[in-house]
C-alpha cells in the first residue's frame, strides 16, 4: 500500500492559493550558504534549500517600497513542526496580525513576513521535512528579506512554540556559520512559549509538565508530541535531542563546556504562560541566555496557557503582551549600523 501524503501546507501548489492576498514565492537560498554542521545534517537527510511560500501582513514591498531604516519581522509559526501554516486564515496568524496592528499604532512595525517552512511527517505518512529542512527554509526567508533591502540590524525573528525553536535554530546557524556573504541579524528575537528542550528532560515529577497538566491544553497533545519528535528527527540519531543545541538549547545534557549562548546573540523578549506545561524548559532557556550575556526581557503571564496569544479567552493577557512588545521595540534604536 502506498504511503499517504501528510498535509504539508508548504507543498500546496501555487495555483490553489494564488488568489489569496499578499502571497510571495521566496527563492531557495544559494547552496553555498549552507555549511558546517547543518550541511552535514542536510546531506544525511538528503534535504536542500527549496523555494517556499511567504505571506505579507501589512503592505507588500510591491505596494510600498522598503524604507532604508524600516524594521520588519520574519515570523515562524508554531505547530510542533507537523501542523499549522503561515496562511493568514490559520490560528497562528493571530501573532503577525496583531504585531502589525500594534506596530502601526505605535509607529514601530508596518509589516511582517510569515514564512511557510517545510513540515515534518513520518509513518503512516510519507517521511518528509526532517531536520534541518525548516532551518534551510528560514535561511531562505532571511536571504529574501536582505535582497529586498532590509538591513540585518532591522530584522526581527519571531516565533511561537515550534516556531520559537526554529527562530533559535536559524539564529544559531547564522551566528556559528559566520558566513561572509550573510550578516547576522541583530534586530532582536521575539519568542512566545518557545519549544526549548526536545529531549523531554524537563518532564519530571513535580515540574510544570506535571503541576500545570490540568491548566494547559498541551496535556491532551502528548501523542502529537511523540509523532512530531519521530517525524522531525527522521534519519538522525534520536540521541541528538539530548545534546544538540539546534534542537534542545535548554537541554541539561548539552556537551560539557558548550556555551549555548553568548554576546553575539541579539536581544530577546520571551513570553511564557504561568500555567503552561513547558514553563520549566522555557525558564531554563531564559537562564541559559542570560548566563551567556544575552539581553533578555522576560514576560511570564500569570495563569496563561501555552501560546496564549492564540487563545481568545486570554485577551487581556494578549493585550498586555503586545503592549510589552511595543515597549521592547521602542527601547532600542534598530537603525544603528
C-alpha positions in Angstrom: 0.0 0.0 0.0 1.3 3.4 -1.0 2.1 5.8 1.9 -0.3 8.6 2.3 0.8 12.2 1.9 0.9 14.3 5.1 -0.9 17.6 4.6 2.1 20.0 4.4 0.8 23.5 3.6 4.3 24.4 2.4 3.7 22.0 -0.5 0.3 23.3 -1.7 0.5 24.1 -5.4 0.6 27.8 -6.1 -2.4 27.7 -8.4 -4.5 26.7 -5.4 -3.6 29.7 -3.3 -2.6 32.4 -5.7 -5.9 34.2 -5.2 -5.0 34.8 -1.6 -3.7 38.3 -0.9 -0.1 39.2 -0.1 1.4 35.9 -1.1 5.0 35.7 -2.3 7.2 32.9 -3.7 10.6 33.0 -2.0 13.5 31.5 -3.9 15.8 29.0 -2.2 18.9 30.3 -0.5 22.1 29.8 -2.5 23.6 26.3 -1.7 27.0 27.9 -0.8 25.3 29.5 2.3 24.7 26.0 3.8 27.9 25.0 5.5 29.2 23.3 8.7 27.2 21.0 10.9 23.9 22.0 9.2 25.3 20.9 5.8 26.3 17.6 7.3 22.8 17.0 8.7 21.2 18.2 5.5 23.3 15.9 3.4 22.5 12.9 5.6 18.8 13.7 5.4 19.1 14.5 1.6 17.4 17.9 2.0 18.4 21.1 0.2 17.1 24.7 0.1 13.8 24.9 -1.8 11.5 27.7 -2.9 9.0 28.4 -0.2 5.8 30.5 0.2 5.5 33.5 2.4 2.7 35.8 3.3 3.0 39.5 3.9 0.9 41.1 6.7 0.6 44.7 6.0 1.6 46.1 2.6 3.9 44.1 0.3 7.1 45.6 -0.9 5.5 46.0 -4.3 2.7 48.1 -2.8 5.0 50.1 -0.5 8.8 50.2 -1.2 11.1 49.2 1.6 12.4 52.2 3.5 16.1 52.5 4.3 15.7 52.2 8.1 12.5 50.2 8.2 12.0 47.5 10.9 10.5 44.2 9.7 9.5 41.0 11.4 10.0 37.5 9.9 7.5 35.2 11.6 7.8 31.4 12.1 4.5 29.8 13.1 4.1 27.1 15.7 2.6 23.6 15.4 5.2 21.1 16.7 6.8 21.2 13.2 4.0 19.0 12.0 0.9 21.1 11.6 -0.4 24.7 11.2 0.6 27.1 8.5 1.7 30.6 7.7 -1.6 31.3 5.9 -3.5 34.3 7.1 -6.5 32.2 8.0 -4.6 29.9 10.4 -4.9 30.4 14.1 -1.2 31.1 14.5 -1.6 34.1 12.2 -3.0 35.9 15.2 0.5 36.9 16.1 1.6 38.5 12.9 -1.8 40.2 12.5 -1.5 41.7 16.0 2.1 42.7 15.6 1.1 44.8 12.5 -1.9 46.2 14.3 0.0 47.3 17.4 3.1 48.2 15.3 1.2 50.6 13.1 -0.5 52.3 16.1 2.9 52.8 17.8 4.9 53.6 14.7 7.2 50.6 15.3 6.3 48.0 12.7 4.4 48.2 9.4 4.6 44.7 8.1 5.5 41.1 8.9 6.6 38.3 6.6 5.4 34.9 7.7 7.2 32.0 6.1 5.8 28.6 5.1 8.6 26.3 6.2 8.5 22.6 5.4 6.6 20.5 7.9 7.8 17.1 9.2 6.0 13.8 8.6 6.5 10.1 9.2 4.6 6.8 9.2 1.7 6.4 8.3 2.5 9.3 6.0 5.4 9.6 3.6 8.6 10.7 5.5 9.5 14.3 4.7 10.6 17.6 6.2 13.0 16.2 8.7 15.7 18.2 10.4 17.2 20.6 9.2 14.6 21.3 6.4 13.0 24.1 8.4 16.3 25.8 9.1 17.1 25.9 5.4 13.7 27.4 4.7 14.1 30.1 7.4 17.5 30.9 5.9 15.8 31.4 2.5 13.3 33.7 4.1 16.1 35.8 5.7 18.1 36.0 2.5 14.9 37.1 0.7 14.4 40.0 3.2 18.0 41.1 2.7 17.5 41.0 -1.0 14.6 43.5 -0.7 16.8 46.0 1.1 16.0 45.3 4.7 19.1 45.7 6.9 20.2 42.9 9.3 20.0 45.3 12.3 16.4 46.0 11.5 15.2 42.4 11.0 13.4 40.7 14.0 12.8 37.0 14.1 9.5 36.0 15.8 8.2 32.5 16.5 5.8 30.7 18.8 6.2 27.2 20.2 8.0 25.2 17.5 8.4 28.4 15.6 10.3 29.7 18.6 12.6 26.7 18.4 13.2 27.5 14.7 14.0 31.1 15.5 16.7 30.0 17.9 18.0 27.3 15.5 18.3 29.6 12.4 19.8 32.4 14.6 22.4 29.9 16.0 23.2 28.8 12.4 23.8 32.4 11.2 26.0 33.1 14.3 28.1 29.9 14.1 28.4 29.9 10.3 29.6 33.5 10.3 29.5 33.3 6.5 31.0 36.4 4.8 28.0 36.6 2.4 25.3 36.7 5.0 25.4 39.0 8.0 23.9 38.0 11.4 20.6 39.7 12.1 20.8 41.9 15.2 17.3 43.4 15.3 16.1 41.0 18.0 14.2 37.8 18.8 10.6 37.6 19.8 9.8 34.2 21.4 6.4 33.0 22.5 6.3 29.8 24.5 9.4 28.5 22.6 9.9 24.8 22.5 13.3 24.7 24.1 14.0 21.1 25.1 13.0 18.3 22.7 14.9 15.8 25.0 11.9 15.8 27.4 14.3 16.0 30.3 12.2 18.8 31.8 9.3 16.4 32.1 9.9 15.3 35.6 7.8 14.7 38.8 6.9 18.0 40.5 7.8 20.0 37.4 5.4 22.2 35.5 4.9 19.4 33.0 3.0 17.7 35.9 1.8 20.6 38.0 0.3 22.5 35.0 -1.1 19.4 33.3 -4.7 20.4 34.2 -4.3 24.0 33.4 -2.8 23.7 29.9 -4.2 22.1 26.7 -0.8 20.6 25.8 -1.6 17.6 28.1 -4.1 16.4 25.5 -1.5 16.5 22.8 1.1 14.0 24.1 0.5 11.7 21.1 1.1 14.6 18.8 4.4 15.4 20.5 5.6 11.8 20.1 4.7 11.8 16.5 6.4 15.2 16.0 9.6 14.1 17.6 9.8 11.0 15.4 9.0 12.9 12.2 11.4 15.8 13.0 14.4 13.6 13.8 14.0 11.4 10.6 17.2 9.6 9.7 19.2 11.2 12.5 20.1 9.5 15.8 17.3 10.3 18.4 20.0 10.9 21.0 20.6 14.2 19.2 17.7 15.5 21.2 19.8 15.3 24.3 22.8 17.2 23.2 22.1 19.1 20.0 21.7 22.8 20.8 19.8 23.3 17.5 17.1 21.1 18.7 17.3 21.4 22.5 19.0 24.7 23.6 17.7 24.2 27.1 18.6 20.6 27.5 20.5 19.8 30.7 22.7 17.4 28.7 24.4 19.7 26.2 28.1 18.8 25.7 30.2 19.8 28.7 31.9 23.1 28.0 29.5 24.1 25.3 28.3 27.7 25.8 24.9 27.6 24.2 24.6 31.4 24.1 27.0 34.3 24.1 27.0 38.1 23.5 26.8 37.7 19.7 23.1 36.8 20.1 20.5 39.6 19.5 18.4 40.9 22.4 15.4 38.7 23.1 12.0 39.1 24.5 10.4 35.8 25.8 6.8 35.2 26.6 5.6 32.2 28.7 2.4 31.3 30.3 2.4 30.8 34.1 0.0 27.8 33.6 1.8 26.1 30.7 3.4 22.7 30.9 6.6 23.8 29.1 7.3 26.6 31.6 10.2 24.9 33.3 12.1 24.4 30.0 11.4 28.0 28.9 12.7 29.3 32.2 15.9 27.2 31.7 16.2 28.8 28.2 15.9 32.2 29.8 18.7 31.4 32.4 21.0 30.0 29.7 20.6 33.1 27.6 21.2 35.5 30.5 24.2 33.5 31.6 25.6 33.7 28.1 25.3 37.5 28.2 22.2 37.9 26.0 19.9 40.9 26.8 16.7 39.2 27.8 13.3 40.7 28.5 11.2 38.1 30.4 7.4 38.2 30.4 5.7 35.4 32.3 1.9 35.9 32.1 0.2 34.7 35.2 -2.1 31.6 34.8 -1.8 31.8 31.0 -1.5 28.6 28.9 0.9 27.7 26.2 0.9 30.1 23.2 -1.7 32.3 25.0 -1.7 34.9 22.2 -3.7 32.4 20.2 -6.4 31.9 22.8 -9.3 34.4 22.8 -10.0 33.7 26.5 -6.7 35.3 27.3 -7.4 38.5 25.5 -6.3 40.7 28.4 -3.0 38.8 28.7 -2.5 39.2 25.0 -3.2 42.9 25.1 -0.5 43.4 27.8 1.8 41.1 25.9 1.6 43.1 22.7 2.0 46.3 24.6 5.2 44.9 26.1 6.4 44.1 22.6 5.9 47.7 21.6 7.8 49.0 24.6 10.6 46.5 23.9 10.8 47.7 20.3 10.9 51.3 21.4 13.7 50.7 23.9 16.3 50.2 21.2 17.2 52.1 18.1 17.3 49.3 15.5 18.8 51.6 12.9 22.2 51.8 14.4 24.7 50.4 11.9 
